[in-house]
Structures are given as structure tokens and as C-alpha cells.
Amino acid sequence: MSKISEKIRYVGVNDLKTTAFEGMWPLPFGVSYNSYLVMDEKVALIDTAEVDFAAEYMENVRKELDGRKIDYMVVNHMEPDHSSLMALVREAYPDVRIVGNAKTVPMIRGYQGVTDNIHVVKDGESISLGGSTLTFYMTPMVHWPETMMTYFNEEKTLFSGDAFGCFGAVDGEVTDAGAMLFGSTAAAENTFAAFREEMRRYYSNIVGKYGQTVQSALKKLSGLEISRVCSTHGPVWEKHLPEVVGFYDRLSRYEGEKGVCIVYASMYGNTASAAKALAAELDKRGVEYAIHNLCTENVSYAYRDVFKYDTLIVGSPTYNNDIFPPVYNFMYGVSARLVKNRRFAAFGSFTWAGASVKLLNEMAAKCGFDLVSDGLSFPQAYSPDKCDMSALADRIQ
Ligand code: FEO
């Protein structure tokens, strides 16, 4: 599992015990924290892993080094899932020189208390490991200010940090020639198909706000010949690299596929009945859709499908003369992710005065969404004559 090439070794770990990434996002298939050794006359370690996995990680590193020492520890990204073992690595290999950029330095000090033996690199600078060259490209806000990527020139390999990463621990091989999504029972034709939805969910949940800077990074890297991407999460991409890059490009351009994402929450089942009625109408018309109930499901999956489909239909009852809080929080998250180019409509029940649909329309308008309907606001219990989902389905099919 660990050998990617003669000179590149995988030393990362699978996390199957954390239930919520960043304390928020469910991990039904776990997640991997990938780290790599590039071994030539000198040895470079690319990123580390999460501190809870110290023993397993340090053993992986020791085993691959087979008595050698680490000369450089490259820090592509300082988020603690990749950097919280830096101090421990330094303790085990005291001569190691840390390689980061100007924005990394204060974060290393703040998170790890390390201030010395740091080699600061600028965009396009390289270090030599002997016959191997590592070149550093600054890719700020993918998805933190200090994020950079490391290119191994001779092997056309990009160590990309979180970019091209995904949720899901990696089972079997680490490369996409045979990597499998840990614990998944769904049949998948290949590794990209197996991880695609967990990549979309990771992107939408974690990186989603930064489409513009991801696009800048893709543009910057487009001049490099890349045949392998080693991300910090998920499989190493070789065979399916063109599909992965194309997918990432579309995600970061907020390009939705044809289909509908229905997201709702409901107190007493009336807004839920309207949501289900819309789903039934879309079924009749053969329109692809996903439906998410925010009262029973983590919002992570709704965000994934907001990024998947070109149409967003949101249902909320009126609550305290406002949007029902779970739906408000969801819409706030859509807006915070700067989602663009979506068709939109709202629906929802009220008891004595309707406010949610009007307020949802206002939020959608601020996002620049194309409102396909004024919305369907109905009093008290749901019935088809009060809330005509057939007409809405006709408009969005
Ligand atoms: Fe996987 Fe932004 O850390």
C-alpha cells in the first residue's frame, strides 16, 4: 500500500473513529490524512497527519525510512489535520528543516510553538533532494491563506494539499488503480466513481466558498505537466486524473448538472408534505432530483447536492415571522459558499401570517439566483389546491 513509486512512499493514516470532520461534517466512510515521503539523496516529508494518530503515523514513517533521517518537512497546509504532528516529527528528527512560505511561519509558531530551522520559500522556488527537485507553488485560499502545492518535477507529481481531496478512508491500494471507499457496499465501476460523491461533499462542505481562488490555482498549474496528484485526503490520482481535474474544475465554477435539489425542514409535516408532493411530480416527469430533510439529516448532504444540481427548491414554514432556523442556517451556508448560477423557488406553510417564502426569495435574490416562481406560501395544512407543485414542476423540468 505504501509504495507509490521508487521515490514516493505513502505514510498517511485512515481515520475511522472521528464521527464529525471539523466537528460538523459526518464521516460515514471515515477520512484519510495523507502524508508522503520523497526519498532521494535527501528525504522530504510532505505534510503530516492528525495528532490522534501519532503512534501509527510515526511507525509508518519509521518503517519507510528504514534508519534514514528526514531532511525537509514540507508544509503545504497548516490546518491541524495535516500539521498537528509537526512538533513530534521534529522531536524524532531534530535536524529536519521545515519548508513553508511567509504565511505559514506565524501559523507554525501559533499552532506548534516552532520558530527555528524554517526555510521560507517563494512562489516557483525549488529545493533539490539530489536527483529530485521539489518546486513550490503558492495557491492561497485553497482553502487557507498559506496553502501551497509542491511539484516533484522529475515524476510530474503534484502534492496538492486539500485540493482534489475527498472524504472517505482509502481501502486496499492507495492509488486509483484499485483504491476502494472504506466500508462502502455500493457497486462502483472504478475508484473515481466510488469516491466522486464524497469528493463533491468534501468540496462543497470545506472548500466551497473558494471557487474563484481554486480557479486561479487551476489556471496557475495548467502550465505544468501533471501525471499524478497526491492530495491530503483520499486516493492518489493517476489513472482517473483527467476526470478528477475536470470534476474539480466544474465544482469550482459552480457548474450544476441538470436536476433539482429539494431542501426543506418541517415542524408538523405540512411543509414536508409539500416537499414530497414536488418530488412525486418530478418523478412523474422523469426529472432527476435529491431531497433533504434538515430536521433529520446533517446539512452536509444538502450542500453536496446544492453543488450537484442546477436548480434549488427550498421549503420552510414561517417561524417567529421568519424562516424556520434550520432552513435559515442552510441558506446562510449557501450564501456563504458564494453559490452561483442556480434556478430557485421557495415554498412553505404558515399559520397566521406567511413570511418564510418572501424572506427566502430575498436571500436567493442576493445570491443572484434566477427565481423561477414567486414561491408557494400556503396557510395551515398542506393540500394540492393550496400549493400547486404540479405547476412548479412544469416550470422547472
Ligand atoms: Fe484537510 Fe484544510 O485540511
Boltz pocket constraint, residues with backbone or C-beta under 6 A from the ligand:
constraints:
  - pocket:
      binder: B
      contacts: [[A, 77], [A, 79], [A, 80], [A, 81], [A, 82], [A, 143], [A, 162], [A, 232], [A, 233]]
      max_distance: 6.0
